[in-house]
Amino acid sequence: MNDSNSEIETIAAALTALQQHINQLVIGQDAVVRQVMVAMLAGGHVLIEGVPGLGKTLLVQSMASGIGAAFKRIQFTPDLMPGDVTGHVMFDMAQSKFVLKQGPIFTNLLLADEINRAPAKTQAALLEVMQEYQVTLDGKSMPIEQPFMVLATQNPIEHEGTYPLPEAELDRFIIKVNIGYPEVADELHLATQNAARAIGSPVSTRRNLIDIPQAQRVCANIDVDQRVAEYAVSLVRQTRETTLLRHGGGPRASIALLKCAKANAMLAGKHFVTPDDVKSMAIPVLRHRVILAPEVEIDGMNADQVLSGLIDKVEAPRS
Amino acid sequence: MNLDKLQIRATLRSGWQALDLGYLMASRWWLPLMLSAALPGLLLFIPLLVVFFTQPLWAVFIVWWLKPLWERLPLYFASRKIFAEPISLRQVFAEAPALYLRQLLPWLLWRRLSVYRAFDMPVTILEGLSGQQRRQRLQSLHGKYVDTAVSNQLIGFLFEIILCSGLFMVLLFFLPEPLESALYNSAGELALTGQWLYSLCAFIAIFALLPFHAMAGFALYLNRRIELEAWDIEITFRNLARRKQKLASNTTSLLLPLLALSLMVTSSFIPSPAYAVVEHDQASAQQLIEQVLDGEDFGREKTLSKWRFKNPVEEENDKIPQWLIDFIEWLESHFDFFGESTDTSDTPINLADWIKILLIVAFIALLGYLLYRYRVPLTRAAADKTDADLPQVMFGLDVTPESIPRDVPAAVMRLWQNQQPREALGLLYRAALSRLLERHKLAFRASHTEAECATLVKAHGNLGLSDFFNGLTDTWQRLAYGHEVPEADVVDDLCRRWRREMDDAEV
């Protein structure tokens, strides 16, 4: 137990350093950075929703530089084909043989920008890799190198000509992060800092602050008390029992919630999960897995508001 | 009651025409009628809002339940106006105590949900009848207008809901979005501001429509009396008599001497009455009547055939248990549930009566269920507000002051020494919550986690207390969720700090 605790403390310290590194570059988005790190530790993918220009690309770049990982970006457009994501096999005239050309999916951190602008088949190609952690090309399965994480973005406005992700595919994202505008002081700092930076200069020097696969393994082994697990499941079940939601979270949501709660506990340097870890991650985990009832939608409420009310109805664990 | 001064045309109307007449009366006298009802209502509503500040819907529910009271003054006012008697609101309010007390309890208890209320109310308020007399009066009044009376009650109720909801919606439409969202909480339920607004809308709807509903019932009552007591004929006769009297008074001076003279001349020629002949006429008339009654129009025989059970009487008795018949008869004799159908001793209970019984049983069952279902909020509302908000159980721990030992640290140390660390820290944490609830009135909720409780304690502003509670929460969480038993000196330190922060601290 003590060895495990000290390991967790070491990883937590490294995670704090990583968080500080990202926060130096992505200013005024501390909560978003923390949630993305939770998703990374839980081994999941993140759906980020926010208007353009809030530093989504910078967030992924800075995270990649912090963990010494490869980073690629795909701008999803209506004419993007599955092969443009996964890669394809082409005939090399010089060598007179078919050669495999890997797509941008073969990376550690992938920013899928405006994922809802690509047609369903292209989205499906990406989502398959997210689930299976392997790409099949020309009948051959190729595993994706770990750590692998997709950060897909969506624009909450301009829905014209988009292909909204189906619920089953949304479920593949472990959390959905809403990214908003920074505070005045943060925006001022951001503006002055970036105005002084030369165009094309690298975001940051590449550092290797933490071994992510090892952190993920340790995170998966964090203790969860039976009552805390029951609390997580109760929260998810509550979304299925209310009339405010047409569709609630499924068992995959319960799994995701516990994984994120573990990661949240680890970020705090704890070797056990508390109900607060579960509660704090409930909305990011559930907000994209639920569908509002029509009357609630007409009333102008959003998923966060409904979920917040539902969470308040669930009693905290009986210790 | 002077029929000569009746302000409406006494003529036979259908039930719906009577309702129309009632609505016309309400439109004409709406302001005094509404004020006579709403002012006393407002006098009660305002204190109720103060008492139920956090649950204003209760205030409006009580006002709604007391509607049989509010309908009395408008009825009294209209009953005077209809006969052109001069009456002011001041005079109406002077009569209010006597009117309100008249059969108060029956109207607020078992007659409150009567579907004939507006129709029956004049019998109580204007005729002052009660008990057997009232029942007989209602029996003769109800007749064919029962359905219209029920419709009036239903229409009134529905329009109240429509107007109340409509007002609320209109306000919603005109409110700016940030204010509008303040009316609802995150779960889509009415927040306190919304409840206040809805209560005000409901109050306005109740008293705006009350004159219409009460006057429609009153008009129906008047219509029935016109029909039963033949007011129209009486008024016609009175008019005829008046006209004749007028003619007579003009010719009396001329005719009187002539009449006296003619009487003197003719009296010697008029024969005395022949009584035997009169008796003979009565006997023949009786015979004639009997002949008519024996005739085809009154004494026809007709043969009908239909299917029926072989032993209908026995089956009827099998279907309806005697105890139920006794119970219904007892209800009728004591509570007048069934209006005019009081005489059931020689007639079997029909389908309509069965439906009434079923509805009453269903209503009682529903009432019982609702009382059971909402027993906790009802009990809390009845109790003192501060006590009502205190949770009894948090995190599965009993946090009532009675469940906490007098000397908490001593009890904790005893458990600790008995190798029961979980029970020891559990007691310490439970006692801390209980003390914070009891003394510092912190608004803990069942959905609050330990960290949220700690945040609330911190927001309370007592730094020492907050520091102690944070330490306790951390130790407790490590034990409860991390299965990490603390060192003895940690527990000892917590017990010492407990005495300083909880036992000795001034509130």
Chai-1 contact restraints between the chains, C-beta under 6 A:
chainA,res_idxA,chainB,res_idxB,connection_type,confidence,min_distance_angstrom,max_distance_angstrom,comment,restraint_id
A,D225,B,Y481,contact,1.0,0.0,6.0,A-B,restraint_1
A,V228,B,Y481,contact,1.0,0.0,6.0,A-B,restraint_2
A,L244,B,G188,contact,1.0,0.0,6.0,A-B,restraint_3
A,F272,B,Y481,contact,1.0,0.0,6.0,A-B,restraint_4
A,F272,B,G482,contact,1.0,0.0,6.0,A-B,restraint_5
A,T274,B,Q477,contact,1.0,0.0,6.0,A-B,restraint_6
A,T274,B,Y481,contact,1.0,0.0,6.0,A-B,restraint_7
A,P275,B,T449,contact,1.0,0.0,6.0,A-B,restraint_8
A,D276,B,T449,contact,1.0,0.0,6.0,A-B,restraint_9
A,D276,B,A451,contact,1.0,0.0,6.0,A-B,restraint_10
A,K279,B,T449,contact,1.0,0.0,6.0,A-B,restraint_11
A,V296,B,G188,contact,1.0,0.0,6.0,A-B,restraint_12
A,Q305,B,S186,contact,1.0,0.0,6.0,A-B,restraint_13
A,S308,B,S186,contact,1.0,0.0,6.0,A-B,restraint_14
A,G309,B,S186,contact,1.0,0.0,6.0,A-B,restraint_15
A,G309,B,A187,contact,1.0,0.0,6.0,A-B,restraint_16
A,D312,B,S447,contact,1.0,0.0,6.0,A-B,restraint_17
A,V314,B,S447,contact,1.0,0.0,6.0,A-B,restraint_18
A,E315,B,A446,contact,1.0,0.0,6.0,A-B,restraint_19
A,A316,B,F395,contact,1.0,0.0,6.0,A-B,restraint_20
A,A316,B,T449,contact,1.0,0.0,6.0,A-B,restraint_21
A,R318,B,F395,contact,1.0,0.0,6.0,A-B,restraint_22
A,R318,B,G396,contact,1.0,0.0,6.0,A-B,restraint_23
A,S319,B,F395,contact,1.0,0.0,6.0,A-B,restraint_24
A,S319,B,A480,contact,1.0,0.0,6.0,A-B,restraint_25
